[in-house]
Amino acid sequence: MSHALTVYLRTGCHLCEDMLLQLHELQTVLDLELELIDIAGNPSLEQKYGEKIPALTGNGQEICHYFLDQVALQRYIEHQ
């Protein structure tokens, strides 16, 4: 079963790049489908996430932000 996740990020953000690298490493193991959304230039997303990026969400639920929390991600997957 595939798990659809959304990563809200900003181009050039080193924390975003770090989280993406970790997610790409886990992608095949955990069967993750990643949607990447750059919040730059989107006022509503800028207001919602601002400096709280990267933010990893699934089904509209925030899983973690700033750094990949593998425990929170695993918990999310187990409850899907």
Steps between C-alpha positions, in 0.01 A plus 500: 500500500643834392508796739439843344690775679540870428816695574458877524834664432684796361763476225851552635407398856771271641262344754262421214779336302600292804144378559453416132823301493386296799152448353646388166711243687184366670275532196528146364527332841182665632324532161466878519349724233637849547338821379728801529342845535712815498327754722685798350262740330189338648366741765273248674774237527754763603263606780428141606858367496722811489824405669361161606644322199558242389169360616404139433129426487272212415126530447518860623660392828840643590743218569808710572681820404859631486650149523375156401360331809520133401307389810211735415511387137489133599211571740312678221552208259390241757171685552411526131 
